[in-house]
């Protein structure tokens, strides 16, 4: 039992440290092709992703949808495929990695 508690504590510290290295992110995907076959991911990429701070959407012909996490100097930290996720899971992934939504116009 002590091992499990210690493991969870170490894991949470590692995840917090890892998220602190993330400066920005980028969604890379094609506009059509594979994105059209993934309606939930397409809704996320087109409607939800632009609402997040420090996140850009870059359309690359033929690219599968991926979240690219960037550190200082646009150094690539991690590349996460989005193809197997639904819209809600894509949003949760961003929030778990420390991304927050931009304030809406009504909040200003």
PyMOL commands that set and color helices and strands:
alter all, ss='L'
color gray80, all
select helices_A, chain A and resi 2-20+33-36+39-51+72-74+87-96+105-107
alter helices_A, ss='H'
color red, helices_A
select strands_A, chain A and resi 24-29+55-59+66-70+76-81
alter strands_A, ss='S'
color yellow, strands_A
deselect
rebuild
show_as cartoon
